[in-house]
């Protein structure tokens, strides 16, 4: 009886011996760790500022309500920010960047382990060598730069880590089911969903691994395992319902019309795949043009490539390129199909899809006699990755490279201007913001920041006109109203400044500094009751340490003024 039970539960030996696995996995992890350690010298840039530097949760990590509500669709990501802040004893760039690097190294190890399983499941020779090359390719590819060397992209890195760990357990469930292992896989997939919406792709990727592995292309074999796949495929639907309950919407608001977004994403697909296979062109901003009719030459070329790719896959569905194509399509589906996002194409969306490219390259470089070529490819990619880390080290260098690549992209001019303003060069910032107002005259951000850059040079009178234009274009933005009030006060128009501060304090969310400025004006006029009301409202808002000091100072000033008026 005992022997029968043991024979009944024994797993088929699709996976290579553990000794072989130990050769590829740690080497991939070490490469991912060592290559990207120089990125720890980098600073915060772009979305790092609102997501990390200005994150209210990091000011009070013990506030569980703020932790959950800051980004309710991604609570685990917010928790990871808190962990980095605790690691660094504050908002230190290295403490946030080191987590990104470790996550990437761990994911590279999981990629090697998954490639090892897939090669064995397909009965291919040189499985260990293929796994090693796939893991190393994934570890050193320059296309990972945005995910690893840019703090805000941790959402992708953390989600990918949980997702690939889910796949490593999931493929073993294809061999033989174990309740504890299946529960662990389900938990990992849940953690990925709590990190980023891209987790919806991983159940599809498990189906692809089944189809190209044990099922050997037979759809009926995949369908026979529906009890395994169905619960995993149902989790994204449950996540969508949970998002609806938490934030009130099924999906984020579309930034583009679908008739523009969908053809643009379809045409960008071969570009994503090509960049993953030949990863020498990383970029923080690509400047992808939206689809227009009649199509431009670039769109025609990409359309021909897409049709050729689909024809090849249809005729040879069991090839490595077919798997890479389907893998990239599934990985991109949540971010490049359902929700029209502001940026049309960004590198981190293809991070998970990079496994398919690594699988293709590993197969091409694994045969005997190609070791020198494989080494040369990895060295070239590593050098390119090091160069990109240097580019992403500071906001100034990152945006300088982006401007050189896309000088007429409004988002690039905005980022470059903010970087120069932060670096203490308002004259260069003025040129960038001035160009932005020419490229996007209806974008309030260009006018508002142009006003700030002029004010930083003491050119207050010149700054008023762009500030007023920004207020006209963005009448419901409290920060634009506040900035206008500051400039009006600096120009000596106190009555106008008071009205602007009043508006900045009434809009949602109110600007605390505007309320403090109003209280200061009321105290100067002897309007003590009005000043107390302003201070009371400001005290009910989340204040930085500096604003809290201002609040207490104004309360003291108000008390002293009352004491002087008392008989």
Backbone torsions as a table, in degrees:
resi	resn	phi	psi	omega
1	UNK	NA	-44.3	-179.3
2	UNK	-65.5	-40.5	-179.9
3	UNK	-65.8	-42.0	178.8
4	UNK	-59.9	-44.4	-178.8
5	UNK	-62.8	-39.9	-179.1
6	UNK	-66.3	-40.4	179.1
7	UNK	-68.0	-33.2	-177.8
8	UNK	-69.7	-33.8	-175.8
9	UNK	-97.9	-3.6	179.5
10	UNK	-65.5	142.6	-177.1
11	UNK	-90.7	143.7	173.1
12	UNK	-60.5	149.3	-175.9
13	UNK	-92.6	70.9	173.8
14	UNK	-82.7	-31.5	-177.2
15	UNK	-81.4	140.6	177.5
16	UNK	-64.9	163.1	178.9
17	UNK	-56.6	148.2	-179.4
18	UNK	-55.9	-32.3	-179.1
19	UNK	-62.1	-36.2	177.7
20	UNK	-70.5	-41.3	-179.8
21	UNK	-61.1	-37.0	-177.4
22	UNK	-65.4	-18.4	-179.5
23	UNK	-77.9	-38.7	-173.7
24	UNK	-85.9	-40.8	-172.5
25	UNK	-64.4	-53.4	-178.3
26	UNK	-65.9	-32.4	178.7
27	UNK	-64.6	-41.6	178.1
28	UNK	-65.1	-41.5	179.5
29	UNK	-65.3	-41.8	-179.9
30	UNK	-64.2	-41.1	178.7
31	UNK	-63.2	-44.0	179.5
32	UNK	-64.0	-34.4	-179.6
33	UNK	-75.3	-52.0	-174.1
34	UNK	-67.1	-40.0	-176.7
35	UNK	-65.2	-36.0	-172.3
36	UNK	-99.2	1.4	177.0
37	UNK	-59.7	-34.7	177.7
38	UNK	-58.1	-21.8	-179.8
39	UNK	-66.6	-14.0	179.5
40	UNK	-64.7	-19.6	178.6
41	UNK	-76.9	-9.0	-175.2
42	UNK	-74.0	166.6	-179.3
43	UNK	-109.0	-177.7	174.2
44	UNK	-78.8	146.4	176.8
45	UNK	-151.8	155.7	172.7
46	UNK	55.0	-122.6	-175.7
47	UNK	-69.6	-8.6	175.0
48	UNK	-58.6	-32.0	-175.2
49	UNK	-66.6	-56.7	179.0
50	UNK	-69.3	-31.7	-175.0
51	UNK	-81.4	-27.8	-175.4
52	UNK	-122.0	-62.3	-173.0
53	UNK	-60.6	-41.6	-178.7
54	UNK	-99.8	12.7	-177.8
55	UNK	-69.3	116.1	-177.7
56	UNK	-64.9	-24.9	-180.0
57	UNK	-63.6	-36.4	-177.2
58	UNK	-73.4	-15.4	174.8
59	UNK	-78.2	-23.8	-178.4
60	UNK	-146.4	73.7	-174.0
61	UNK	-63.9	-15.5	178.9
62	UNK	-81.5	-6.9	-178.8
63	UNK	-83.1	95.4	-175.4
64	UNK	-66.3	-33.9	179.4
65	UNK	-62.9	-43.6	178.3
66	UNK	-66.2	-35.0	180.0
67	UNK	-60.6	-41.8	-176.6
68	UNK	-78.7	-36.1	-172.3
69	UNK	-89.4	-13.6	-178.0
70	UNK	-60.3	-46.8	175.6
71	UNK	-143.9	79.6	-171.6
72	UNK	-60.8	-22.7	178.5
73	UNK	-79.2	-14.3	-178.0
74	UNK	-136.5	58.7	-174.6
75	UNK	-65.4	-33.4	-178.8
76	UNK	-68.6	-33.2	175.9
77	UNK	-63.0	-45.8	178.9
78	UNK	-61.4	-40.0	177.7
79	UNK	-61.9	-35.7	178.2
80	UNK	-67.9	-33.4	174.9
81	UNK	-61.6	-42.9	179.3
82	UNK	-61.1	-42.3	178.4
83	UNK	-59.9	-41.4	178.4
84	UNK	-65.9	-39.4	178.5
85	UNK	-63.5	-39.2	177.2
86	UNK	-68.3	-37.8	179.0
87	UNK	-61.8	-43.3	-177.1
88	UNK	-90.0	-1.2	-177.4
89	UNK	66.8	26.7	-177.6
90	UNK	149.0	-167.9	-178.4
91	UNK	-86.2	78.0	179.9
92	UNK	-106.1	126.2	-176.4
93	UNK	-54.2	-42.0	-175.3
94	UNK	-60.9	-35.6	-177.3
95	UNK	-69.2	-26.5	176.3
96	UNK	-84.4	-37.6	-178.2
97	UNK	-71.5	-35.1	-177.7
98	UNK	-64.4	-33.6	178.0
99	UNK	-65.2	-42.2	176.9
100	UNK	-58.6	-42.9	-178.5
101	UNK	-65.2	-46.2	-179.4
102	UNK	-63.0	-41.3	177.8
103	UNK	-60.9	-43.0	-179.9
104	UNK	-64.9	-42.4	179.3
105	UNK	-61.8	-43.9	179.6
106	UNK	-64.8	-39.2	179.2
107	UNK	-66.5	-37.3	176.8
108	UNK	-60.6	-39.4	176.1
109	UNK	-63.1	-39.8	177.8
110	UNK	-66.4	-36.6	177.0
111	UNK	-62.4	-43.8	177.9
112	UNK	-61.6	-42.4	-179.7
113	UNK	-64.8	-39.8	179.9
114	UNK	-67.6	-40.9	177.7
115	UNK	-64.6	-35.7	177.3
116	UNK	-61.9	-45.3	178.2
117	UNK	-63.8	-45.1	-176.3
118	UNK	-64.3	-41.9	178.8
119	UNK	-62.9	-40.6	179.3
120	UNK	-70.0	-38.9	-179.5
121	UNK	-64.6	-29.8	179.0
122	UNK	-89.2	-2.5	179.3
123	UNK	69.0	30.8	-176.8
124	UNK	-88.7	148.5	176.4
125	UNK	-75.3	167.2	176.0
126	UNK	57.1	38.9	-176.8
127	UNK	-60.3	-43.9	-178.1
128	UNK	-64.5	-40.7	179.8
129	UNK	-66.8	-40.2	177.5
130	UNK	-62.7	-42.4	179.6
131	UNK	-62.8	-42.7	179.6
132	UNK	-62.1	-46.7	-179.1
133	UNK	-66.2	-38.8	178.5
134	UNK	-64.0	-44.4	179.2
135	UNK	-64.8	-41.9	179.9
136	UNK	-67.6	-41.1	178.6
137	UNK	-59.3	-47.1	179.2
138	UNK	-64.0	-36.8	-176.4
139	UNK	-68.1	-37.6	-170.8
140	UNK	-107.2	-1.3	-176.5
141	UNK	-60.8	133.1	177.4
142	UNK	-62.9	-21.7	-179.0
143	UNK	-69.8	-8.0	175.0
144	UNK	-87.1	-2.8	-173.0
145	UNK	-58.0	-43.6	-177.0
146	UNK	-66.3	-32.5	179.8
147	UNK	-77.0	-36.1	-173.5
148	UNK	-92.3	-45.7	-171.0
149	UNK	-97.9	17.9	179.7
150	UNK	-136.7	112.1	-167.9
151	UNK	-56.2	-44.3	-174.2
152	UNK	-61.6	-20.7	179.6
153	UNK	-83.2	10.1	176.1
154	UNK	-58.3	-29.0	178.7
155	UNK	-53.2	-41.9	178.6
156	UNK	-70.3	-45.4	-178.0
157	UNK	-64.1	-42.7	-179.3
158	UNK	-69.5	-42.1	177.2
159	UNK	-62.6	-41.5	-180.0
160	UNK	-64.4	-40.0	179.0
161	UNK	-59.9	-50.5	178.8
162	UNK	-64.2	-38.8	-178.0
163	UNK	-66.1	-44.4	179.7
164	UNK	-70.3	-33.4	174.5
165	UNK	-63.3	-39.1	174.4
166	UNK	-59.7	-44.0	-179.1
167	UNK	-64.9	-38.8	179.7
168	UNK	-62.0	-40.0	175.8
169	UNK	-75.1	-36.8	-177.4
170	UNK	-62.8	-39.9	-178.8
171	UNK	-69.0	-27.6	175.7
172	UNK	-71.6	-28.4	174.2
173	UNK	-68.9	-25.4	175.1
174	UNK	-65.8	-28.1	-179.2
175	UNK	-81.2	-47.4	179.7
176	UNK	-161.8	136.7	-174.2
177	UNK	-85.6	135.3	172.3
178	UNK	-130.9	122.4	-176.1
179	UNK	-55.2	-42.6	-178.5
180	UNK	-65.2	-41.7	-179.9
181	UNK	-66.9	-39.9	178.8
182	UNK	-64.7	-39.4	177.9
183	UNK	-63.9	-39.7	178.4
184	UNK	-65.1	-39.7	177.6
185	UNK	-63.5	-43.0	179.1
186	UNK	-61.8	-40.6	178.7
187	UNK	-63.9	-42.4	178.8
188	UNK	-63.0	-40.6	178.2
189	UNK	-65.2	-38.0	177.0
190	UNK	-62.8	-42.8	178.4
191	UNK	-62.2	-38.6	176.8
192	UNK	-62.5	-40.7	179.5
193	UNK	-66.5	-33.2	179.1
194	UNK	-75.7	-5.1	179.9
195	UNK	-102.2	-45.1	-177.2
196	UNK	-162.4	151.1	-177.1
197	UNK	-66.1	-19.9	178.9
198	UNK	-61.5	-14.0	178.7
199	UNK	-59.9	-21.0	179.5
200	UNK	-60.1	-19.3	-178.4
201	UNK	-76.8	-25.3	-169.1
202	UNK	-67.3	-37.3	173.6
203	UNK	-60.2	-35.1	176.2
204	UNK	-66.4	-37.8	179.8
205	UNK	-66.6	-34.3	176.4
206	UNK	-65.3	-39.2	175.9
207	UNK	-60.6	-42.3	178.7
208	UNK	-63.0	-41.8	178.2
209	UNK	-63.5	-37.9	176.2
210	UNK	-63.9	-46.4	-176.6
211	UNK	-64.4	-41.2	-177.2
212	UNK	-91.0	-6.5	178.8
213	UNK	-107.4	-106.7	-175.4
214	UNK	-57.9	-36.3	-177.1
215	UNK	-73.6	-17.2	178.0
216	UNK	52.6	38.5	176.8
217	UNK	86.7	0.0	-177.8
218	UNK	-91.4	111.2	-177.9
219	UNK	-62.9	-31.6	-178.8
220	UNK	-65.4	-31.2	178.3
221	UNK	-70.4	-37.6	176.0
222	UNK	-65.3	-45.0	179.8
223	UNK	-61.5	-31.7	179.9
224	UNK	-65.9	-20.5	179.0
225	UNK	-101.3	32.5	-175.8
226	UNK	-64.1	-28.8	179.2
227	UNK	-65.7	-27.2	175.4
228	UNK	-77.1	-47.0	-172.6
229	UNK	-77.4	-34.4	-171.8
230	UNK	-57.9	-47.5	-179.6
231	UNK	-62.6	-35.9	178.3
232	UNK	-68.2	-41.4	179.3
233	UNK	-68.3	-25.3	-179.8
234	UNK	-77.9	-22.6	-175.9
235	UNK	-62.6	-41.7	176.1
236	UNK	-59.3	-34.5	177.5
237	UNK	-66.0	-43.0	176.9
238	UNK	-63.1	-38.1	177.6
239	UNK	-63.8	-37.4	177.9
240	UNK	-64.5	-41.8	177.8
241	UNK	-65.9	-38.2	178.5
242	UNK	-64.9	-39.8	177.2
243	UNK	-61.6	-42.0	178.9
244	UNK	-59.5	-39.6	-179.3
245	UNK	-71.6	-35.0	-174.4
246	UNK	-83.4	-43.8	-173.6
247	UNK	-112.5	-5.7	174.3
248	UNK	87.0	0.9	178.5
249	UNK	-135.4	148.6	177.3
250	UNK	-70.0	-41.9	-177.0
251	UNK	-139.3	159.3	174.8
252	UNK	-60.3	156.4	179.4
253	UNK	-63.3	133.9	-178.9
254	UNK	-68.0	136.6	178.3
255	UNK	-91.9	-13.2	-179.7
256	UNK	-136.6	152.2	171.0
257	UNK	-64.6	143.7	-178.2
258	UNK	-62.3	-29.9	-179.6
259	UNK	-69.7	-16.6	173.2
260	UNK	-96.0	-44.0	-173.9
261	UNK	-64.0	-50.6	-172.9
262	UNK	-63.8	-47.6	177.2
263	UNK	-65.9	-32.3	177.2
264	UNK	-62.8	-44.8	-179.7
265	UNK	-66.8	-38.2	178.2
266	UNK	-62.2	-43.3	-179.0
267	UNK	-72.3	-27.5	179.3
268	UNK	-78.2	-15.3	-175.9
269	UNK	-57.5	-50.6	178.8
270	UNK	-62.2	-28.0	176.9
271	UNK	-67.9	-41.9	175.9
272	UNK	-58.5	-47.8	-176.8
273	UNK	-65.7	-41.0	179.9
274	UNK	-64.7	-41.9	178.7
275	UNK	-65.6	-33.1	178.0
276	UNK	-69.8	-36.5	-180.0
277	UNK	-78.1	-34.1	177.6
278	UNK	-122.1	76.3	-166.9
279	UNK	-84.5	69.2	-178.8
280	UNK	-120.3	10.9	-174.8
281	UNK	-132.3	59.2	176.3
282	UNK	-70.3	153.0	-179.7
283	UNK	-159.0	137.0	175.8
284	UNK	-70.9	-38.3	176.7
285	UNK	-132.3	123.7	-176.5
286	UNK	-90.4	-26.8	-177.3
287	UNK	69.2	35.3	-179.9
288	UNK	-63.0	124.9	179.5
289	UNK	-77.0	144.3	175.7
290	UNK	-69.7	153.2	179.4
291	UNK	-63.8	137.9	178.1
292	UNK	-140.0	154.8	177.7
293	UNK	-115.9	132.6	0.8
294	UNK	-70.6	151.6	-175.7
295	UNK	-65.1	145.3	176.8
296	UNK	-79.2	165.2	-179.8
297	UNK	-54.0	-39.3	179.6
298	UNK	-61.2	-43.1	179.7
299	UNK	-64.7	-37.4	179.5
300	UNK	-64.9	-44.3	179.2
301	UNK	-61.7	-46.5	180.0
302	UNK	-65.4	-35.5	177.1
303	UNK	-63.7	-41.6	177.4
304	UNK	-64.0	-42.6	178.1
305	UNK	-61.9	-40.7	179.8
306	UNK	-62.6	-46.0	179.8
307	UNK	-63.9	-41.2	178.6
308	UNK	-64.0	-40.0	179.6
309	UNK	-64.6	-45.4	179.6
310	UNK	-64.2	-37.9	178.3
311	UNK	-64.9	-42.2	179.2
312	UNK	-62.7	-45.8	-178.5
313	UNK	-64.4	-38.4	179.8
314	UNK	-64.2	-35.1	-177.9
315	UNK	-84.2	-29.4	-176.9
316	UNK	-132.9	71.1	-172.6
317	UNK	-73.0	-10.5	-177.6
318	UNK	-99.3	3.1	-177.6
319	UNK	-77.6	165.2	177.2
320	UNK	-63.0	-39.9	-179.7
321	UNK	-65.7	-34.1	176.8
322	UNK	-63.6	-43.1	177.4
323	UNK	-64.4	-43.6	179.8
324	UNK	-61.2	-39.0	179.8
325	UNK	-65.8	-49.8	179.8
326	UNK	-64.8	-37.2	-180.0
327	UNK	-64.0	-46.6	179.6
328	UNK	-64.0	-40.7	179.8
329	UNK	-62.1	-43.9	179.4
330	UNK	-66.8	-40.5	-178.9
331	UNK	-66.1	-34.3	-178.9
332	UNK	-82.2	-18.3	-171.2
333	UNK	-53.6	-47.3	-177.3
334	UNK	-66.3	-34.0	-174.5
335	UNK	-99.2	-19.9	-174.8
336	UNK	-120.2	14.0	179.3
337	UNK	-130.7	-57.2	-171.0
338	UNK	-75.1	-39.4	-171.1
339	UNK	-119.1	114.7	175.5
340	UNK	-69.6	103.6	-179.1
341	UNK	-88.9	167.2	-174.4
342	UNK	-62.8	-46.4	-178.7
343	UNK	-90.0	130.6	-173.1
344	UNK	-73.9	-33.2	179.2
345	UNK	-151.4	126.4	177.8
346	UNK	-138.0	150.9	-172.0
347	UNK	-65.2	-37.5	-172.3
348	UNK	-67.2	-19.0	177.6
349	UNK	-65.9	-24.6	-178.6
350	UNK	-95.5	8.2	-177.0
351	UNK	-61.6	-52.0	178.9
352	UNK	-63.9	-38.1	178.4
353	UNK	-64.3	-13.2	-179.3
354	UNK	-65.0	-18.3	178.0
355	UNK	-61.1	-42.3	-179.7
356	UNK	-60.9	-42.8	177.9
357	UNK	-64.1	-41.7	178.9
358	UNK	-62.1	-35.9	178.7
359	UNK	-65.8	-41.0	178.9
360	UNK	-66.2	-48.3	-177.6
361	UNK	-64.5	-40.7	179.8
362	UNK	-61.5	-40.7	178.1
363	UNK	-64.9	-34.0	-179.3
364	UNK	-75.2	-30.4	-174.1
365	UNK	-100.4	-8.3	-174.5
366	UNK	-74.1	-32.5	-175.6
367	UNK	-55.9	152.6	-179.1
368	UNK	-57.8	142.3	179.0
369	UNK	91.9	-8.7	-179.4
370	UNK	-104.1	10.4	179.5
371	UNK	-58.6	-43.9	178.3
372	UNK	-61.5	-38.3	178.3
373	UNK	-65.9	-42.5	179.1
374	UNK	-61.2	-43.2	179.3
375	UNK	-63.4	-41.3	-179.8
376	UNK	-64.0	-42.2	179.2
377	UNK	-61.0	-45.9	-178.2
378	UNK	-66.9	-37.4	179.4
379	UNK	-66.2	-44.2	179.3
380	UNK	-61.9	-43.6	179.9
381	UNK	-66.0	-40.1	179.1
382	UNK	-62.8	-41.2	178.2
383	UNK	-63.0	-40.9	178.4
384	UNK	-66.4	-35.6	177.8
385	UNK	-66.7	-40.0	177.2
386	UNK	-62.7	-41.1	179.0
387	UNK	-64.4	-39.9	-179.7
388	UNK	-69.3	-33.2	174.5
389	UNK	-60.6	-40.8	177.8
390	UNK	-63.3	-40.1	179.3
391	UNK	-64.0	-39.1	-177.6
392	UNK	-88.4	9.8	-177.2
393	UNK	-69.6	-35.0	-179.6
394	UNK	-133.3	156.2	177.5
395	UNK	-62.0	-36.6	-178.2
396	UNK	-63.2	-49.4	-178.2
397	UNK	-68.9	-37.0	179.8
398	UNK	-63.7	-44.7	-177.4
399	UNK	-77.4	-27.9	174.5
400	UNK	-62.4	-42.6	177.2
401	UNK	-65.8	-37.5	179.8
402	UNK	-67.1	-38.5	178.3
403	UNK	-66.4	-40.2	178.9
404	UNK	-62.2	-34.1	-178.2
405	UNK	-80.7	-41.9	-175.5
406	UNK	-135.9	74.9	-175.1
407	UNK	-65.6	-19.6	-176.5
408	UNK	-109.9	22.4	176.4
409	UNK	-95.3	120.1	-176.2
410	UNK	-55.7	-44.0	-178.5
411	UNK	-61.4	-34.3	179.8
412	UNK	-69.8	-42.8	178.2
413	UNK	-63.8	-37.0	177.8
414	UNK	-64.0	-49.6	179.6
415	UNK	-61.5	-42.5	179.8
416	UNK	-64.4	-40.8	178.9
417	UNK	-64.1	-43.7	178.9
418	UNK	-64.0	-37.8	178.1
419	UNK	-64.6	-43.1	179.4
420	UNK	-68.4	-34.8	177.6
421	UNK	-65.8	-42.5	178.2
422	UNK	-66.3	-30.9	180.0
423	UNK	-79.8	-0.6	178.6
424	UNK	83.5	27.9	179.4
425	UNK	-123.9	73.3	-176.6
426	UNK	-66.4	-22.9	179.3
427	UNK	-67.0	-45.9	176.8
428	UNK	-65.7	-38.1	178.1
429	UNK	-61.0	-38.4	179.2
430	UNK	-61.4	-38.9	179.3
431	UNK	-66.0	-42.6	179.2
432	UNK	-64.4	-45.7	-178.3
433	UNK	-69.2	-34.4	175.9
434	UNK	-62.6	-42.0	177.0
435	UNK	-65.2	-37.0	178.3
436	UNK	-61.7	-40.5	179.1
437	UNK	-66.9	-26.2	176.0
438	UNK	-75.5	-40.4	-178.3
439	UNK	-73.8	-36.0	-177.7
440	UNK	-136.4	76.3	-174.9
441	UNK	-64.4	-17.1	179.7
442	UNK	-99.8	10.2	178.3
443	UNK	-93.8	112.1	-176.7
444	UNK	-63.2	-26.7	-177.3
445	UNK	-62.8	-37.3	179.4
446	UNK	-64.2	-46.6	-178.9
447	UNK	-67.2	-42.4	-179.0
448	UNK	-63.9	-44.0	-179.7
449	UNK	-73.5	-30.0	173.6
450	UNK	-62.0	-41.9	177.3
451	UNK	-61.3	-42.0	179.7
452	UNK	-64.2	-40.9	-179.9
453	UNK	-66.0	-40.3	177.3
454	UNK	-65.7	-41.2	178.9
455	UNK	-64.0	-35.2	178.9
456	UNK	-64.1	-19.5	176.3
457	UNK	-96.6	5.4	-178.3
458	UNK	79.0	13.9	-178.0
459	UNK	-95.8	65.1	-171.7
460	UNK	-66.7	-41.0	-178.4
461	UNK	-62.7	-40.6	178.0
462	UNK	-69.0	-28.3	-175.6
463	UNK	-75.2	-21.4	-175.7
464	UNK	-62.5	-43.8	-175.9
465	UNK	-61.4	-50.9	177.6
466	UNK	-64.4	-32.4	177.9
467	UNK	-66.0	-40.9	177.9
468	UNK	-66.5	-37.4	177.6
469	UNK	-63.7	-40.9	178.1
470	UNK	-62.7	-40.2	179.9
471	UNK	-66.4	-33.1	176.9
472	UNK	-69.3	-39.8	-177.4
473	UNK	-76.3	-27.1	-176.4
474	UNK	-132.8	68.3	-174.0
475	UNK	-67.7	-19.2	-177.3
476	UNK	-101.4	9.7	179.9
477	UNK	-95.4	112.5	-177.4
478	UNK	-64.7	-31.2	-178.4
479	UNK	-72.0	-35.2	175.2
480	UNK	-64.3	-42.5	177.9
481	UNK	-63.3	-39.9	179.5
482	UNK	-65.0	-45.3	179.5
483	UNK	-60.6	-39.1	176.9
484	UNK	-62.4	-42.4	178.5
485	UNK	-61.4	-40.4	178.9
486	UNK	-61.3	-45.2	-179.7
487	UNK	-66.1	-39.7	178.1
488	UNK	-63.6	-38.7	177.6
489	UNK	-66.7	-41.8	179.7
490	UNK	-66.0	-29.1	178.2
491	UNK	-85.0	-0.5	176.9
492	UNK	90.2	8.4	-180.0
493	UNK	-96.8	75.4	-171.9
494	UNK	-68.2	-35.6	179.1
495	UNK	-64.4	-42.9	177.7
496	UNK	-66.1	-38.6	179.3
497	UNK	-63.0	-40.5	179.8
498	UNK	-61.4	-42.6	179.3
499	UNK	-63.7	-38.6	179.2
500	UNK	-68.6	-41.3	177.1
501	UNK	-63.8	-38.1	178.3
502	UNK	-58.6	-44.2	-179.3
503	UNK	-68.3	-40.2	179.4
504	UNK	-64.1	-28.2	178.4
505	UNK	-83.5	-18.4	-178.5
506	UNK	-92.1	-30.5	-177.8
507	UNK	-70.8	166.9	-179.2
508	UNK	-110.8	127.2	-4.4
509	UNK	-81.4	147.2	-179.1
510	UNK	-66.6	149.4	177.8
511	UNK	-89.7	113.7	-177.0
512	UNK	-56.9	-39.5	-178.5
513	UNK	-62.6	-33.2	177.7
514	UNK	-63.5	-41.4	178.2
515	UNK	-65.4	-39.0	177.6
516	UNK	-66.4	-39.3	177.7
517	UNK	-64.2	-39.3	177.9
518	UNK	-64.7	-40.6	177.7
519	UNK	-61.9	-39.2	178.8
520	UNK	-63.5	-40.7	178.2
521	UNK	-64.9	-43.4	179.9
522	UNK	-63.2	-41.0	178.8
523	UNK	-62.8	-42.3	179.4
524	UNK	-61.7	-31.5	-179.6
525	UNK	-88.3	-6.2	-177.2
526	UNK	82.8	13.8	179.4
527	UNK	-90.0	74.8	-167.9
528	UNK	-71.5	-36.1	178.8
529	UNK	-64.9	-42.6	178.1
530	UNK	-64.0	-40.2	178.8
531	UNK	-62.8	-42.2	179.5
532	UNK	-63.4	-38.5	178.2
533	UNK	-63.7	-41.5	178.6
534	UNK	-63.3	-44.2	-178.8
535	UNK	-66.1	-36.9	178.5
536	UNK	-63.8	-39.8	179.3
537	UNK	-68.9	-40.5	178.8
538	UNK	-64.0	-36.7	-178.8
539	UNK	-64.5	-24.5	179.5
540	UNK	-81.8	-3.3	-179.7
541	UNK	-98.7	164.8	175.1
542	UNK	-77.1	117.0	-175.0
543	UNK	-113.1	142.8	172.2
544	UNK	-72.8	168.9	179.5
545	UNK	-58.9	-39.8	-179.3
546	UNK	-64.9	-43.2	179.4
547	UNK	-68.6	-32.9	177.1
548	UNK	-64.4	-38.9	176.7
549	UNK	-63.5	-43.8	177.7
550	UNK	-60.7	-41.5	-179.7
551	UNK	-60.8	-46.7	-179.3
552	UNK	-65.6	-37.3	178.5
553	UNK	-64.6	-41.2	179.0
554	UNK	-68.5	-36.5	175.1
555	UNK	-62.4	-41.1	176.6
556	UNK	-64.0	-41.6	178.4
557	UNK	-63.7	-39.4	178.6
558	UNK	-65.3	-43.2	178.6
559	UNK	-63.5	-40.8	179.0
560	UNK	-65.2	-38.5	179.3
561	UNK	-65.2	-40.3	178.5
562	UNK	-66.0	-38.7	-180.0
563	UNK	-63.5	-37.4	179.4
564	UNK	-69.0	-30.5	-179.1
565	UNK	-82.9	-16.9	-178.5
566	UNK	-71.4	142.3	179.7
567	UNK	-69.0	NA	NA
